[in-house]
Amino acid sequence: MSVEGHLDVVVTKMLSASAGDEEYSSLAVSLSSVAGQNLITWSWKAMAWPWYVICELVIAILGITGNALVIAAVFGRRSESRSTDILVGNLAIADFVTSILLIPYPKLNSIPNSWTGALFCKVLEGEYLMWTTVTASIYSLVAVSLDRFFAVVYPFHFRRFANRRLVNLIVCLIWMGSCFLMVRIFLINSTNVIMGKCVYQREQRNLEIIYGIYIFIVQFVLPTALMLVSQTAIARCLRREAARFVANQSTASFHLIARSRVLTLTFTVFLIYVICWAPDQIAFFSFNLGLITPSFVRSPFARVVTALAICNSCVNPIVYTLRHPQFREAVKDFFRNTSRRNTPIFEDLESQFRPEKSRHKIEIA
């Protein structure tokens, strides 16, 4: 006889005992609960397709396709000292995984009391993995900005210390830090063993406010400040170099032209990040502080700002394609199977530009 069958027999016998025996009645209720838990299995609700779910599917498909191309193009080059390429590749990996996690799936109807059920509630249903990859994407973008900052403002130190080992260490720290920063999501989601549901453990109001402030700083204020400061410093440095060329009545070098183009690309990506994430982060920050009513969570406005935020996972490959000729060439080489393995894509190397470009003066917006 199975465990469930055995428990059913025991429960039946105990329920037939005298109603006045409180000890046996209590034990019978307990065993009934255990039997019910063991009988709970995986079941799913019918898939619904409102407009925001369709948007998630479209964004997921675009993000998977675009970021897969970036990963293939970047890691097909295998340059010895391509710190920016490695960081852009890591950004694409984070956005690629995020896009996979955005694929809609039916909602849970019931979940068994098992380690797989508990892991599903914490990692997928509780969105711990998704918010970890989102955080890794954000700080990969920060790392790209800081990489360009040191390459432009402190070029000699950058050439001395920037190497594959250091960049790989930075990538590992980004992922480990993202897992740690989002660990609260993992801890507060669990399984209700009686009902067979994933549950969110609410905390005291003060703790929720503190956590709302923490998320707003970690996922928006801090990365935005770091990227803004680094981009501003790069722009000022390039302006000084351009002014020096004008004062000396000389033409800009390949190096300065390349730097300005990479700056334009990274600044565009940064600006899109702010446009995509600012409405969502500000709205949910206000919600966590109680400035917006709880009905906001299910409102159409919340759906719109969330859809705008997740667009950031698929938009970067489009920017690379439109704004960076070297990326377009790398994609073409990948499909032709003629990849130039020692040629970086996003580095500001002089060899990336044709000699005739030296005749043009630098233009920095």
VOPAGU-2260 file (C-alpha; in pm, 1 decimal, decimal comma):
REM VOPAGU-2260
SITE   aa  ch    i         X         Y         Z
SITE  MET   A    0       0,0       0,0       0,0
SITE  SER   A    1     125,3     352,6     -80,6
SITE  VAL   A    2     198,4     613,9     186,1
SITE  GLU   A    3    -109,5     813,4      83,2
SITE  GLY   A    4    -331,0     502,8     104,4
SITE  HIS   A    5    -194,2     408,4     442,1
SITE  LEU   A    6    -255,2     759,6     577,8
SITE  ASP   A    7    -611,6     756,9     443,4
SITE  VAL   A    8    -683,2     433,7     631,3
SITE  VAL   A    9    -539,9     571,8     956,5
SITE  VAL   A   10    -731,7     896,6     919,7
SITE  THR   A   11   -1057,1     709,9     851,4
SITE  LYS   A   12   -1019,1     493,5    1162,3
SITE  MET   A   13    -940,0     791,9    1381,9
SITE  LEU   A   14   -1228,7     996,6    1252,6
SITE  SER   A   15   -1459,2     709,1    1350,3
SITE  ALA   A   16   -1335,9     725,3    1709,5
SITE  SER   A   17   -1534,0     900,9    1979,9
SITE  ALA   A   18   -1581,7    1272,4    1921,5
SITE  GLY   A   19   -1494,5    1347,2    2281,6
SITE  ASP   A   20   -1140,0    1218,1    2250,0
SITE  GLU   A   21    -960,2    1545,5    2172,2
SITE  GLU   A   22    -616,0    1385,2    2141,8
SITE  TYR   A   23    -724,1    1144,7    1868,9
SITE  SER   A   24    -926,5    1415,6    1688,9
SITE  SER   A   25    -627,0    1651,4    1681,3
SITE  LEU   A   26    -400,4    1378,2    1548,1
SITE  ALA   A   27    -657,5    1287,8    1282,7
SITE  VAL   A   28    -668,6    1647,7    1155,1
SITE  SER   A   29    -288,8    1658,7    1143,3
SITE  LEU   A   30    -263,9    1333,7     947,5
SITE  SER   A   31    -536,2    1451,6     710,5
SITE  SER   A   32    -326,7    1759,0     633,2
SITE  VAL   A   33     -19,4    1544,7     565,4
SITE  ALA   A   34    -217,8    1319,6     335,3
SITE  GLY   A   35    -352,3    1622,3     148,6
SITE  GLN   A   36      -1,1    1762,4     104,0
SITE  ASN   A   37     123,7    1436,9     -44,7
SITE  LEU   A   38    -167,4    1429,2    -290,0
SITE  ILE   A   39    -102,3    1782,5    -423,7
SITE  THR   A   40      56,2    1774,3    -768,3
SITE  TRP   A   41     168,0    2024,0   -1032,7
SITE  SER   A   42    -128,2    2182,1   -1208,8
SITE  TRP   A   43    -160,8    2491,6   -1424,8
SITE  LYS   A   44    -430,0    2739,3   -1515,9
SITE  ALA   A   45    -536,1    2801,4   -1874,2
SITE  MET   A   46    -303,9    3042,6   -2054,2
SITE  ALA   A   47    -445,4    3394,6   -2089,6
SITE  TRP   A   48    -325,2    3643,2   -2352,3
SITE  PRO   A   49    -394,9    4003,4   -2243,8
SITE  TRP   A   50    -201,6    4278,6   -2419,8
SITE  TYR   A   51      80,2    4297,1   -2165,3
SITE  VAL   A   52     147,5    3922,8   -2193,6
SITE  ILE   A   53     169,3    3957,1   -2571,3
SITE  CYS   A   54     413,2    4247,0   -2522,2
SITE  GLU   A   55     627,7    4028,9   -2296,1
SITE  LEU   A   56     636,9    3755,9   -2560,6
SITE  VAL   A   57     737,1    3998,3   -2837,9
SITE  ILE   A   58    1007,6    4155,9   -2619,1
SITE  ALA   A   59    1133,5    3811,0   -2520,8
SITE  ILE   A   60    1164,3    3699,3   -2883,6
SITE  LEU   A   61    1343,5    4020,2   -2984,3
SITE  GLY   A   62    1573,2    4000,8   -2681,8
SITE  ILE   A   63    1665,0    3636,1   -2738,0
SITE  THR   A   64    1735,8    3689,2   -3107,9
SITE  GLY   A   65    1924,8    4018,8   -3076,9
SITE  ASN   A   66    2136,3    3927,3   -2775,6
SITE  ALA   A   67    2221,3    3588,5   -2924,1
SITE  LEU   A   68    2366,5    3773,4   -3224,4
SITE  VAL   A   69    2567,3    4002,5   -2994,4
SITE  ILE   A   70    2705,9    3703,3   -2802,0
SITE  ALA   A   71    2797,5    3521,1   -3123,2
SITE  ALA   A   72    2959,4    3828,6   -3279,4
SITE  VAL   A   73    3153,7    3938,7   -2970,4
SITE  PHE   A   74    3287,0    3602,9   -2858,0
SITE  GLY   A   75    3368,4    3503,8   -3213,8
SITE  ARG   A   76    3644,6    3764,7   -3222,5
SITE  ARG   A   77    3856,8    3638,1   -2926,1
SITE  SER   A   78    4089,4    3934,2   -2901,7
SITE  GLU   A   79    4365,3    3924,6   -2642,3
SITE  SER   A   80    4283,0    4261,6   -2480,4
SITE  ARG   A   81    3923,3    4351,6   -2548,9
SITE  SER   A   82    3788,9    4457,2   -2210,5
SITE  THR   A   83    3494,3    4648,1   -2356,2
SITE  ASP   A   84    3400,4    4356,0   -2581,4
SITE  ILE   A   85    3398,8    4113,9   -2287,7
SITE  LEU   A   86    3183,0    4347,3   -2079,0
SITE  VAL   A   87    2941,4    4408,2   -2368,0
SITE  GLY   A   88    2925,9    4031,4   -2415,7
SITE  ASN   A   89    2843,2    3986,9   -2046,5
SITE  LEU   A   90    2571,2    4252,4   -2080,0
SITE  ALA   A   91    2427,6    4056,6   -2374,1
SITE  ILE   A   92    2434,0    3731,5   -2173,2
SITE  ALA   A   93    2243,8    3894,5   -1885,7
SITE  ASP   A   94    1985,9    4040,7   -2126,5
SITE  PHE   A   95    1962,3    3706,6   -2310,1
SITE  VAL   A   96    1877,8    3517,9   -1988,7
SITE  THR   A   97    1635,2    3793,4   -1887,3
SITE  SER   A   98    1461,1    3760,3   -2224,5
SITE  ILE   A   99    1424,4    3384,3   -2176,9
SITE  LEU   A  100    1269,1    3442,0   -1834,2
SITE  LEU   A  101    1022,3    3687,8   -1990,8
SITE  ILE   A  102     861,9    3412,7   -2201,1
SITE  PRO   A  103     503,9    3387,2   -2066,2
SITE  TYR   A  104     389,9    3061,0   -1909,3
SITE  PRO   A  105      58,2    2952,3   -1752,8
SITE  LYS   A  106       1,5    3049,2   -1390,9
SITE  LEU   A  107      25,5    2784,9   -1122,3
SITE  ASN   A  108    -292,7    2629,4    -988,0
SITE  SER   A  109    -118,9    2407,0    -732,6
SITE  ILE   A  110     234,0    2304,5    -648,1
SITE  PRO   A  111     356,3    1997,3    -455,3
SITE  ASN   A  112     533,4    2012,6    -121,0
SITE  SER   A  113     878,0    1915,2    -249,4
SITE  TRP   A  114    1221,1    2069,1    -298,1
SITE  THR   A  115    1143,8    2127,5    -666,1
SITE  GLY   A  116     823,1    2310,3    -574,1
SITE  ALA   A  117    1003,0    2524,5    -315,2
SITE  LEU   A  118    1280,8    2605,4    -563,1
SITE  PHE   A  119    1026,8    2697,1    -831,7
SITE  CYS   A  120     849,4    2936,5    -594,4
SITE  LYS   A  121    1171,2    3105,3    -486,6
SITE  VAL   A  122    1364,9    3118,5    -814,2
SITE  LEU   A  123    1105,8    3146,3   -1093,3
SITE  GLU   A  124     762,2    3234,6    -954,7
SITE  GLY   A  125     920,2    3472,3    -701,3
SITE  GLU   A  126    1133,4    3618,0    -985,3
SITE  TYR   A  127    1461,7    3592,7    -794,1
SITE  LEU   A  128    1647,9    3473,0   -1104,4
SITE  MET   A  129    1497,2    3739,5   -1327,9
SITE  TRP   A  130    1580,8    4027,7   -1094,3
SITE  THR   A  131    1931,4    3885,3   -1050,3
SITE  THR   A  132    1989,3    3891,1   -1427,6
SITE  VAL   A  133    1836,3    4239,7   -1451,8
SITE  THR   A  134    2075,0    4364,2   -1182,2
SITE  ALA   A  135    2368,2    4194,3   -1358,6
SITE  SER   A  136    2264,5    4367,9   -1680,5
SITE  ILE   A  137    2252,6    4707,7   -1510,2
SITE  TYR   A  138    2595,3    4671,4   -1350,5
SITE  SER   A  139    2744,5    4530,4   -1670,7
SITE  LEU   A  140    2636,8    4856,9   -1831,4
SITE  VAL   A  141    2801,4    5044,3   -1543,4
SITE  ALA   A  142    3118,5    4841,0   -1597,5
SITE  VAL   A  143    3122,5    4934,4   -1968,4
SITE  SER   A  144    3095,4    5304,4   -1879,0
SITE  LEU   A  145    3374,4    5281,6   -1620,3
SITE  ASP   A  146    3589,1    5081,3   -1862,4
SITE  ARG   A  147    3559,5    5360,2   -2121,5
SITE  PHE   A  148    3620,7    5620,5   -1849,6
SITE  PHE   A  149    3957,3    5472,4   -1752,3
SITE  ALA   A  150    4048,9    5404,7   -2116,6
SITE  VAL   A  151    3992,3    5770,9   -2213,3
SITE  VAL   A  152    4080,8    5967,6   -1898,6
SITE  TYR   A  153    4365,3    5744,7   -1771,1
SITE  PRO   A  154    4484,3    5565,4   -2087,2
SITE  PHE   A  155    4833,8    5473,0   -1963,5
SITE  HIS   A  156    4708,9    5317,3   -1641,4
SITE  PHE   A  157    4432,3    5145,5   -1836,5
SITE  ARG   A  158    4678,4    4979,3   -2077,8
SITE  ARG   A  159    4892,3    4871,2   -1784,5
SITE  PHE   A  160    4623,5    4710,8   -1568,8
SITE  ALA   A  161    4339,9    4617,8   -1805,2
SITE  ASN   A  162    4376,3    4252,7   -1901,8
SITE  ARG   A  163    4155,5    3951,4   -1958,6
SITE  ARG   A  164    4205,7    3816,7   -1606,2
SITE  LEU   A  165    4094,5    4142,4   -1441,0
SITE  VAL   A  166    3792,2    4178,4   -1668,0
SITE  ASN   A  167    3686,2    3818,1   -1603,5
SITE  LEU   A  168    3715,3    3886,0   -1230,4
SITE  ILE   A  169    3493,0    4193,6   -1269,1
SITE  VAL   A  170    3235,8    3983,8   -1456,2
SITE  CYS   A  171    3234,3    3724,5   -1176,1
SITE  LEU   A  172    3194,9    3997,5    -913,9
SITE  ILE   A  173    2901,4    4145,1   -1107,1
SITE  TRP   A  174    2714,5    3813,5   -1102,8
SITE  MET   A  175    2802,9    3728,2    -742,1
SITE  GLY   A  176    2705,8    4077,4    -629,5
SITE  SER   A  177    2375,9    4061,8    -818,4
SITE  CYS   A  178    2289,3    3728,5    -653,1
SITE  PHE   A  179    2366,4    3878,3    -312,8
SITE  LEU   A  180    2182,0    4207,2    -367,7
SITE  MET   A  181    1859,7    4024,6    -463,0
SITE  VAL   A  182    1882,4    3750,9    -196,9
SITE  ARG   A  183    1586,9    3893,8      -0,8
SITE  ILE   A  184    1354,9    3795,9    -287,5
SITE  PHE   A  185    1481,1    3438,6    -251,5
SITE  LEU   A  186    1420,2    3437,8     124,3
SITE  ILE   A  187    1071,2    3589,8     142,5
SITE  ASN   A  188     912,5    3358,3    -118,1
SITE  SER   A  189     810,3    3010,1     -10,0
SITE  THR   A  190     549,7    2735,6     -55,3
SITE  ASN   A  191     224,9    2703,5     141,4
SITE  VAL   A  192     231,0    2329,3     206,1
SITE  ILE   A  193    -137,0    2314,9     301,6
SITE  MET   A  194    -279,5    2501,2       2,4
SITE  GLY   A  195     -10,1    2406,2    -246,9
SITE  LYS   A  196      56,6    2769,7    -342,9
SITE  CYS   A  197     355,5    2997,7    -375,2
SITE  VAL   A  198     333,2    3265,9    -106,4
SITE  TYR   A  199     504,4    3597,3     -38,7
SITE  GLN   A  200     589,2    3651,3     327,8
SITE  ARG   A  201     496,9    4009,7     413,9
SITE  GLU   A  202     713,6    4193,6     663,3
SITE  GLN   A  203     666,8    4491,9     890,6
SITE  ARG   A  204     578,2    4814,2     711,9
SITE  ASN   A  205     901,8    4984,7     819,4
SITE  LEU   A  206    1111,7    4702,3     674,5
SITE  GLU   A  207     921,6    4718,4     345,8
SITE  ILE   A  208     985,4    5093,2     322,1
SITE  ILE   A  209    1356,4    5041,9     390,7
SITE  TYR   A  210    1372,0    4770,5     126,2
SITE  GLY   A  211    1193,4    4993,3    -125,1
SITE  ILE   A  212    1454,2    5265,5     -68,9
SITE  TYR   A  213    1732,0    5005,3     -93,7
SITE  ILE   A  214    1607,8    4872,4    -430,3
SITE  PHE   A  215    1563,4    5224,1    -569,1
SITE  ILE   A  216    1921,8    5312,9    -477,5
SITE  VAL   A  217    2082,0    4984,6    -585,9
SITE  GLN   A  218    1898,2    4941,8    -915,7
SITE  PHE   A  219    1860,3    5300,1   -1029,2
SITE  VAL   A  220    2018,6    5586,3    -831,7
SITE  LEU   A  221    2367,3    5436,9    -785,1
SITE  PRO   A  222    2415,2    5295,3   -1139,2
SITE  THR   A  223    2268,7    5608,3   -1298,3
SITE  ALA   A  224    2502,2    5832,3   -1096,4
SITE  LEU   A  225    2808,9    5621,7   -1181,7
SITE  MET   A  226    2727,7    5617,2   -1552,6
SITE  LEU   A  227    2641,2    5986,9   -1564,5
SITE  VAL   A  228    2963,8    6089,3   -1389,7
SITE  SER   A  229    3179,9    5865,5   -1607,8
SITE  GLN   A  230    3011,4    5973,3   -1932,0
SITE  THR   A  231    3046,4    6340,5   -1834,9
SITE  ALA   A  232    3414,4    6297,4   -1752,2
SITE  ILE   A  233    3476,3    6121,6   -2085,1
SITE  ALA   A  234    3297,6    6396,8   -2278,5
SITE  ARG   A  235    3500,8    6669,1   -2104,8
SITE  CYS   A  236    3826,5    6485,0   -2174,5
SITE  LEU   A  237    3742,8    6443,5   -2542,4
SITE  ARG   A  238    3643,1    6808,6   -2570,6
SITE  ARG   A  239    3980,7    6912,1   -2430,8
SITE  GLU   A  240    4160,3    6689,3   -2678,4
SITE  ALA   A  241    3947,8    6820,0   -2965,7
SITE  ALA   A  242    4016,8    7180,6   -2860,2
SITE  ARG   A  243    4388,9    7106,1   -2856,0
SITE  PHE   A  244    4370,3    6978,2   -3213,1
SITE  VAL   A  245    4185,9    7294,3   -3319,5
SITE  ALA   A  246    4436,5    7520,3   -3139,5
SITE  ASN   A  247    4725,8    7345,8   -3313,0
SITE  GLN   A  248    4541,7    7361,3   -3646,5
SITE  SER   A  249    4585,9    6987,2   -3685,0
SITE  THR   A  250    4348,0    6709,7   -3775,0
SITE  ALA   A  251    4209,5    6454,1   -3534,8
SITE  SER   A  252    4382,8    6118,8   -3506,2
SITE  PHE   A  253    4223,7    5781,3   -3568,6
SITE  HIS   A  254    4233,0    5731,1   -3192,6
SITE  LEU   A  255    4026,5    6038,3   -3104,6
SITE  ILE   A  256    3768,6    5966,9   -3373,8
SITE  ALA   A  257    3729,6    5611,1   -3248,9
SITE  ARG   A  258    3694,3    5725,2   -2888,0
SITE  SER   A  259    3422,6    5973,9   -2974,6
SITE  ARG   A  260    3224,3    5710,4   -3161,9
SITE  VAL   A  261    3244,2    5461,5   -2875,6
SITE  LEU   A  262    3141,5    5740,9   -2635,9
SITE  THR   A  263    2838,7    5821,0   -2852,0
SITE  LEU   A  264    2739,9    5454,6   -2851,2
SITE  THR   A  265    2777,1    5404,7   -2474,5
SITE  PHE   A  266    2598,3    5732,6   -2401,0
SITE  THR   A  267    2307,0    5625,8   -2624,5
SITE  VAL   A  268    2280,0    5294,3   -2438,9
SITE  PHE   A  269    2292,7    5479,8   -2104,9
SITE  LEU   A  270    2022,1    5725,9   -2214,6
SITE  ILE   A  271    1794,1    5441,5   -2325,8
SITE  TYR   A  272    1849,7    5269,1   -1990,7
SITE  VAL   A  273    1732,4    5582,7   -1806,4
SITE  ILE   A  274    1429,1    5624,9   -2035,2
SITE  CYS   A  275    1327,2    5260,7   -1992,6
SITE  TRP   A  276    1380,9    5224,7   -1619,7
SITE  ALA   A  277    1309,9    5568,3   -1469,7
SITE  PRO   A  278     924,5    5550,5   -1486,8
SITE  ASP   A  279     914,8    5196,4   -1343,7
SITE  GLN   A  280    1165,1    5263,1   -1064,2
SITE  ILE   A  281    1006,4    5593,7    -959,6
SITE  ALA   A  282     654,6    5446,2    -967,4
SITE  PHE   A  283     740,3    5142,3    -755,9
SITE  PHE   A  284     954,4    5352,2    -522,7
SITE  SER   A  285     648,3    5569,5    -461,7
SITE  PHE   A  286     438,6    5256,6    -411,3
SITE  ASN   A  287     679,9    5115,1    -150,7
SITE  LEU   A  288     671,3    5445,5      37,6
SITE  GLY   A  289     291,6    5443,4      40,4
SITE  LEU   A  290     258,4    5744,0    -188,8
SITE  ILE   A  291      56,4    5531,1    -434,6
SITE  THR   A  292    -238,2    5312,0    -336,3
SITE  PRO   A  293    -205,7    4927,5    -353,2
SITE  SER   A  294    -442,4    4924,8    -652,1
SITE  PHE   A  295    -149,7    5061,2    -855,6
SITE  VAL   A  296       8,0    4713,6    -879,0
SITE  ARG   A  297    -271,2    4582,9   -1107,1
SITE  SER   A  298    -336,9    4912,1   -1285,2
SITE  PRO   A  299    -282,6    4968,6   -1660,6
SITE  PHE   A  300     -18,7    5232,3   -1579,0
SITE  ALA   A  301     185,4    4976,5   -1383,6
SITE  ARG   A  302     164,7    4739,0   -1680,0
SITE  VAL   A  303     285,4    5012,5   -1915,7
SITE  VAL   A  304     587,9    5116,6   -1706,8
SITE  THR   A  305     680,9    4750,9   -1651,1
SITE  ALA   A  306     661,1    4680,9   -2024,5
SITE  LEU   A  307     879,7    4986,0   -2090,4
SITE  ALA   A  308    1136,5    4866,3   -1834,5
SITE  ILE   A  309    1169,7    4517,1   -1979,6
SITE  CYS   A  310    1216,7    4667,5   -2326,7
SITE  ASN   A  311    1568,7    4749,9   -2212,1
SITE  SER   A  312    1660,0    4380,8   -2241,5
SITE  CYS   A  313    1607,3    4381,4   -2619,5
SITE  VAL   A  314    1695,0    4734,8   -2727,7
SITE  ASN   A  315    2077,2    4729,8   -2700,8
SITE  PRO   A  316    2135,1    4501,7   -3004,4
SITE  ILE   A  317    1917,7    4738,0   -3208,9
SITE  VAL   A  318    2134,0    5032,5   -3097,4
SITE  TYR   A  319    2453,8    4844,9   -3186,6
SITE  THR   A  320    2315,8    4764,5   -3530,1
SITE  LEU   A  321    2207,4    5120,5   -3604,5
SITE  ARG   A  322    2497,8    5310,0   -3448,3
SITE  HIS   A  323    2806,6    5089,0   -3475,0
SITE  PRO   A  324    2938,2    4979,2   -3817,5
SITE  GLN   A  325    3193,1    4742,8   -3659,8
SITE  PHE   A  326    2912,9    4545,2   -3498,2
SITE  ARG   A  327    2732,9    4512,1   -3831,3
SITE  GLU   A  328    3054,8    4386,3   -3987,3
SITE  ALA   A  329    3104,0    4137,0   -3703,4
SITE  VAL   A  330    2752,1    3998,0   -3753,9
SITE  LYS   A  331    2814,0    3964,9   -4127,0
SITE  ASP   A  332    3143,4    3787,1   -4059,3
SITE  PHE   A  333    2966,5    3549,0   -3822,9
SITE  PHE   A  334    2713,3    3444,4   -4085,3
SITE  ARG   A  335    2983,4    3421,5   -4350,7
SITE  ASN   A  336    3202,4    3221,4   -4112,2
SITE  THR   A  337    3487,0    3463,0   -4182,3
SITE  SER   A  338    3525,6    3615,3   -3836,4
SITE  ARG   A  339    3846,3    3816,1   -3782,0
SITE  ARG   A  340    3936,4    3670,4   -3445,7
SITE  ASN   A  341    4191,4    3931,4   -3337,3
SITE  THR   A  342    3981,3    4236,7   -3425,7
SITE  PRO   A  343    3779,1    4390,3   -3139,5
SITE  ILE   A  344    3432,9    4533,9   -3202,3
SITE  PHE   A  345    3380,8    4797,3   -2933,2
SITE  GLU   A  346    3741,9    4895,3   -2859,5
SITE  ASP   A  347    3866,1    5232,2   -2984,3
SITE  LEU   A  348    4161,4    5093,7   -3177,8
SITE  GLU   A  349    4302,3    5288,8   -3468,7
SITE  SER   A  350    4299,7    4983,6   -3695,3
SITE  GLN   A  351    3921,0    4991,1   -3697,2
SITE  PHE   A  352    3910,6    5305,9   -3911,0
SITE  ARG   A  353    4015,5    5366,4   -4267,8
SITE  PRO   A  354    4310,6    5606,1   -4327,3
SITE  GLU   A  355    4101,3    5859,3   -4515,6
SITE  LYS   A  356    3912,8    5938,2   -4195,2
SITE  SER   A  357    4218,9    6119,2   -4063,2
SITE  ARG   A  358    4138,3    6401,8   -4303,2
SITE  HIS   A  359    3820,4    6482,2   -4111,4
SITE  LYS   A  360    3823,5    6692,6   -3799,0
SITE  ILE   A  361    3668,1    6550,8   -3487,5
SITE  GLU   A  362    3314,1    6650,2   -3408,4
SITE  ILE   A  363    3198,2    6596,6   -3052,0
SITE  ALA   A  364    2844,0    6685,0   -2959,4
